[in-house]
Amino acid sequence: MANKQKYPHLLGSKWTAQENTFGWRHFQVTTRKNQGAWVFAELVASCDPTVRVWVNAKLLGDRQLWLPGWRSLEEIQASQGETLLE
C-alpha cells in the first residue's frame, strides 16, 4: 500500500495571515516541497506576486497565524475575539 500524501489539497489553497506578512495578508500556495518528514508550502501574496514566503505546512493549521481562505479585516478581527468598536 502506498503512503498517504500529507496535505493533499495544499496546492492552490488560499490563506489569510492574522498579521501583515511582508505587507500583505492574502496568500495562495503555488508550490509544495517535501523534505523528509516535513512538507513546506510556498505562499505568494495575491496582490503582489513578487512577495513569496516558504512556511512549514503544519503552521497553516495554527489559527493564531493563518486562516483558511481569504478573509476580510472584519472576519479576521472576529476570529481574534475583537469587536470593531474597540
C-alpha positions in Angstrom: 0.0 0.0 0.0 1.4 3.4 -0.9 2.0 6.1 1.8 -0.8 8.6 2.1 0.3 12.1 1.0 0.3 14.7 3.7 -1.7 17.9 2.9 -3.1 16.6 -0.5 -5.1 19.8 -1.2 -2.3 22.2 -0.4 -1.5 23.4 -3.9 -3.8 26.3 -4.9 -5.2 26.7 -1.4 -5.8 30.3 -0.2 -4.8 31.7 3.2 -5.2 34.8 5.2 -2.4 35.8 7.6 -3.7 37.0 11.0 -1.0 39.7 10.9 0.5 41.5 8.0 3.2 39.4 6.4 5.7 41.4 4.3 2.9 44.0 4.0 0.2 41.6 2.9 -2.5 39.3 4.4 -3.8 37.2 1.4 -1.7 34.4 0.0 -2.1 31.4 -2.2 0.0 28.2 -2.2 1.8 27.9 -5.5 4.5 25.2 -4.7 4.9 22.4 -2.2 8.1 20.7 -1.3 8.6 17.5 0.7 11.8 17.3 2.7 11.9 14.1 4.6 9.0 14.1 7.1 8.4 17.8 6.5 6.1 19.5 4.0 6.7 23.1 3.0 4.4 25.5 1.1 5.5 28.5 -0.9 2.9 31.2 -0.4 2.6 34.1 -2.9 0.9 37.3 -2.0 -2.3 37.6 -4.0 -1.8 41.3 -4.7 2.0 41.2 -5.3 3.4 38.1 -6.9 6.9 39.2 -6.1 6.2 38.6 -2.4 6.9 34.9 -1.7 7.5 33.1 1.5 8.1 29.4 2.4 6.4 28.1 5.5 6.1 24.7 7.1 2.7 23.4 6.0 1.9 22.4 9.6 1.9 26.1 10.6 -1.0 26.7 8.3 -3.1 24.8 10.8 -2.3 27.3 13.6 -5.4 29.6 13.6 -3.4 32.2 15.6 -1.2 32.6 12.5 -3.3 31.7 9.5 -7.0 31.4 8.5 -8.1 29.2 5.5 -9.5 31.2 2.6 -9.3 34.9 2.0 -10.9 36.8 4.9 -11.9 40.4 5.3 -10.4 42.5 8.1 -13.8 42.3 10.0 -13.7 38.5 9.8 -10.1 38.5 11.0 -11.0 40.7 14.0 -14.0 38.5 14.8 -11.8 35.4 14.7 -9.5 37.1 17.2 -12.4 37.9 19.5 -12.2 41.6 18.9 -15.0 44.0 18.3 -15.0 46.7 15.7 -15.8 49.3 18.5 -12.6 48.7 20.4 
